Amino acid sequence: MEQLLHIINLFNISELDPKLITLLRVVLIAVVAWIALGVVQHLIRLFRERLTRRMEDREQVKRAETLGRVFRYLAAVIVVVVAVTLILSELGIAIAPILGAAGVIGLAVGFGAQSLVKDYFAGFFILLENQMRQGDVVGIADKAGLVEEITLRYVRLRDYDGNVHIISNGLITTVTNMSRGFAQAVVDVGVAYREDTDEAIALMRETGVQMRADPVFGPKILDDLEVAGVDKWDDSAVILRCRFKVQPLEQWNVRREFLRRLKKAFDARGIEIPFPHLTIYAGVAKDGSAPPFRVHGPDSAAKPD
């Protein structure tokens, strides 16, 4: 600031009207603050880019990008606060009483804005503990989607339908991160009760081997297909469960492709993929037998033989 005043004196404008000098100083402070803000944010951006070039882990890159955005935000707040303080000082407004009053007002506002304070504290610990980063797919506050922006106050998500959700950090109690390290593409396959489950499982394994050998989907899959076996007996199908260990955010693509290929493989082998149906009996004898039903048409009642 003293250097700025020295520059002003060099131009011999001290003889001008004091109000004009004050206005000039205020303008200079604003310009210097604007330049300083641009320089600081540019330096932070350069440091982040230089740091990320040395990182091979995509998770660390995303964390560095998120922290870089937060540091630029904090730098902007600090520069603006300092500039406003200097401008008030140039205008002859005492800063000490304002700071004292701001402390009292801040205490009073703090009780009325507890949710806002909670948002900032929660946002700080979310970033500190690396719970999520920009580019992650997460589930928070009954919403799920891609993290487009994360600040100290809120998280902005975009779901699969393109809807944008702004969620205050204070509302986040549980974070379900679906893109950390690796993912599991869990697939439930239903086959008819009359089918041989061992044959169906063998075909599932064969399809999994083909996908690992595929030049497009192979790099996305980190391990062989893991078949859990028969998971449950459903109303109209036997459910077989399996899963792939895949790269983050690739679980949905791998699952869709596996189901597409498995459908073709089942059709080629004649394995029935069941659909909901009911078997109706017209009374049951003590020995468990029942006469079959004959359906004559959509407008006629079903009658036993």
Secondary structure, 3 states (H helix, E strand, C coil): CHHHHHHHHHCCCCCCCHHHHHHHHHHHHHHHHHHHHHHHHHHHHHHHHHHHHCCCCHHHHHHHHHHHHHHHHHHHHHHHHHHHHHHHHHCCCCHHHHHHHHHHHHHHHHHHCHHHHHHHHHHHHHHHCCCCCCCCEEEECCEEEEEEEECCCEEEEECCCCCEEEEEHHHCCCCEECCCCCEEEEEEEEECCCCCHHHHHHHHHHHHHHHHHCCCCHHHECCCCEEEEEEEECCCCEEEEEEEEECCCCHHHHHHHHHHHHHHHHHHHCCCCCCCCCCCCCCCCCCCCCCCEECCCCCCCCEEC
